[in-house]
């Protein structure tokens, strides 16, 4: 348990994650209050990465549930390994034959089989999915429910019960309760509005694109081989790109990929030729690439736009 917000920030920095004061504060409160954290923001700003480094910083085992359209309760919780059950049935055929040999009727045979159901519907045949693995973990864990906005409203409603009680019901086994309550982080790219009921159960955190100084710190931490002047020039240009009306803004991870590309190419500066040949590391749509290639770099690397393009 962390004794201060600064302790949380230091722990994240120790995992090479540069947190804002708001991030450190929300995680500190989540630890103290035992609440899930809902993290929203644009794609690529480090929401999933935050959950990963938080599990490492706190020594928790990470369980990740990737959400998608059509995800339902059975795919998130568990399913029975029918192939394994059938294999055991074949291997135990002689035992089953002995069991049913003295049955006097079909009903009697069915009753005898029913009394043995626990053999085939036991945890040895239960294939646990991420939600159930997190609930059943006997060590401190962190459950990452990634991109919850991609799932259906019905699945979101199902999650409310799980997050409230940290228990699930398996008809054949009964109620399975959490041995150690996991920490929970939910992420959302804001593609749809989440319910008030879900938000009410969580502490809320919005992560936006970092400022120039924050992103520069990230680049210097993750790509220390890139010289300080070139690192600043690269970050400033990425920040300018995000001001354009692009279909997809360059993410922080793409900034890091570009920084590593500049190191690989032994670039001494970001000139016109370098920008034109590497811009696709940052931008992934042709329209965005064409628009960005209209940038003309000034002497200090800031850049100005040609052909009447206007920032957003």
N, C-alpha and C positions, 0 to 999 in steps of 0.2 A: 504493500500500500504506500502510495506516494504521499509525502507530508506537505508538499507545496506544488503550486503550478509550475514553478521554475524546475522542480525535480522532474515533472513530466516532460517539459521542453528539453531538458538535458538528456533524458532517456531517449527521446526521439532523435535528437542530434547524434547521439551515440550510435544510432542505426542508420545514419546518413540521410535523415529526413529533416528538412528545415521547416519547423512549424511556425505559424503565426501565434500571437498571444491568444487569439480566440480558439484556435485548435487545441492548444495546451489547456486552456481553461475548461472547455467542454469535456475533454477526456478526463481531466482531474475530477470534475463533478460526476461524470459517469461512473468512475471508480468508487467515489464516496457514496453515491446514491443507488448504485446497482441498476442503472437504467441503460437500455439500448441507446445507440447513437444512430440517427438518420443523417447521412452525409449526402447532400445534393450539390450539383454544380455541373459545369460543362464537361464533356468527355475529355479525358487526358490531363486533368489537373492534379491527379494523385490521390483520388478517393480510395481506390482499391489498395494502392500502395500504403496508404495510411493504416488500413486495417492490418496489412501484413507486418509492417514494422512495429505496430502496437503489440501484436501477438509476440513478436521477438523480444521487445523491450520488457514485457511483463512475464516472459517465460511461459506463455500459454500455447497450447497446441492449436493450430489453425484448422478449422473445417470450413470449406467454401462451398456454398450453394450458388451456382450460376443460374440466374433466372432467364426464362425465355417464354414466348407466347405458347400456351398449351401446357405449361408445367402444372402438374396437379399434385394432390396430396401423396399419392402412392409413389410417384417419381422422386418426391422430396424426402419421404420418410423411409419406406421400406418396400420390399416385395419378397414373395416366397420363391426360393430357388427350386422351381418345379423339376428341372432336369436332375437336380441332386436328389429330390424326393423320389423320382422314378427310378434312379439308379439304386437307391437304398431298397426300394420295393422289390427290384429284381434280385438283389443280394439276399434279401430276407424272405424270399419266396417260400423256402422250406418251412421257416418259422410260421409264416402266414398259413401255410397248408396245415400244419399241426394245430394252429389256433382254431381253424374253421372245421377241422375234421369231425369234431363232436357236435357241431351245430345241428339241431333237429329241424330247423326251418330256415327259410330265407331271412325272416325277421330276426331270428336268433343269431344268424351269421352277421347281419348288419349291426346288431347290438354289440357283438363281440369286437367287430372292427372299430366301432365308435369308441369303445373303451380304450383303444390303443391310439387314438388320434393324437394324444399328447406326444407320441414318439415322432410323428411326422410334422407336427406343427409346434416345434420347439425352436429355441434360438439357434440351434445348429443349422437350421434350414432358412433362417431369416437373413436376407441380404440387406444390410443397413445402408441407407442413403445419408447424405450429410446432416440433415436435421436430427435424425435419430442417433447418429454417431456422436453428435455434439451433446445431446441429452444424456446418452449412456456413458459418456467418457468419465473415467474415474480419476482424471487429472484435470487441473485448471485448463480451460479451453476458451477459444474465441470463435464464435460463429459469424462468418462473413456471408451475408445474403446480398449478393452482388447484382446490381441493376434490377432492383425490385420493380421499377416502373415498366419493365418489359413483360412482367407476368400479368395474368388476368386479375380482375377485381375479386373473383371468387377465391383465388389462391391467397390474395392479400388478406381477405376476411378469415381464412383458415389460420393464417399466421398469428392473428390477434390472440387466439386461444393459446397457441404454443408459447408466445412471448409473455403472456400473462402468468401462466402456471408452470411452464417448463416441464410439461408432461404430455404424453400422447397415449391414446388408447389403441391397442392392437386386439381385435376381437378374440383371436385365438389365445392370447397370452394375458390379457387384462391391461391395466394401466401401468405404463412405464414412466417413472418419475426421474428427474435429473438427480444424479448422485452429487454433482458439483455444478451449481448454476453457471453456465457459460456467460462470458461477456459477449455482447452482440453488436455488430456494426452492419447497418444496411446502407447500401449506396443507391443513388438514383441520378440518372442523367436528365431528369425533368422532362421526359418525353410525354408523360401524362401526369395528371394531378393525383396525388395519393390521398387516401381518405383521412379525414380529421381524426378518426378513431386510431389509426396507426400512428399518426404524428403525435397524438396525445400521450402515447405510451413511450415516446422516445425523446431524448434531448436532440435538438436540431442544430446542424452545422452546415453552413454553406461555404464551399470552397470555390473561389473564383480564380482566374488566371493571376499569377503572382505579379507583384510590381517589378520594375526593372531591378532594383537592388536585391529583392528576394530571389528573383530568377538568376541573377548573377551569382549569388551565393550558392545556389543549387548547382550551377554549371561548374563553379570553381571547386565545389566539394566532389562532384561526380566525375568531372573530367579535368583533373588538376594539370594534365599535360598541356592544356591549351593556355597560351600566354594571357596575362591579365588584360592587355589592351585589345587583343583579338576577341577574348571572351566578352568584353563589354560591347564591342562593335557588333558581335553576333546577337547578343541579347537585345540590344537596341533595335536591330533590324527586325527581329522576330516580333518585338513589341509593336513596331510600325505595321508589320503585316497584319497583326490582329486588329488594327484600326480600319483595315479595308473591308469592303463588303464581300467577304469570301464565303463560299459554300461551307467550308470547314476550316476553322481557325487552327493554326499549328499548336499542338499540345506541348506540354513541358517535356514529355518523353521524346517528342520529335525535335525539340530544341537540343536535347542531349545527344540524340542521334546525329544531328547536324554538327554539333561541336566535335563529336568523335570523328565525323567525316573530315572536318577541317584538319584535325590532327593527322589522320591517315594520309591526307593529300599534302601534308607539310605546307599548308597555306600560310603565307606570311601576312596576308591581308585579304579582306573580302572585296575584291575588285569585281568589275563587270563580268569578266570571264568566269570567275569562281562562283558568283551568284547564279549565273545562268546555267552552269553545269551541275550545280548541287541543289537548286531550289526545290526539286522534286523530293528531296529528303524531308522537307517541311510541308509541302503541299501535295495533295493527292487527287486533285480534280483539275482537268485540263483548263477549265475556265479560270480557276484560281491561279494556275501557273502562268497563263498568258497575262493576267492582270498584274501579277507580281513582277514579271519580266519587264514591265514598263517602268519599274523603279530605276532611277538614276542615282548612284551613290555620290554623295558630296565628299569633300576632302576629309571630313571627320567621321565618315561612316554612317551618318544619320540617314541620308537618302531623301529624295524628293520625287514626286510622281510626275509622269509625263502624260500626254494625250488626254488631259482633262479629267483623269480619275480623281475622285474626291474621297477622302476618308469618311467612314461612317460617322 
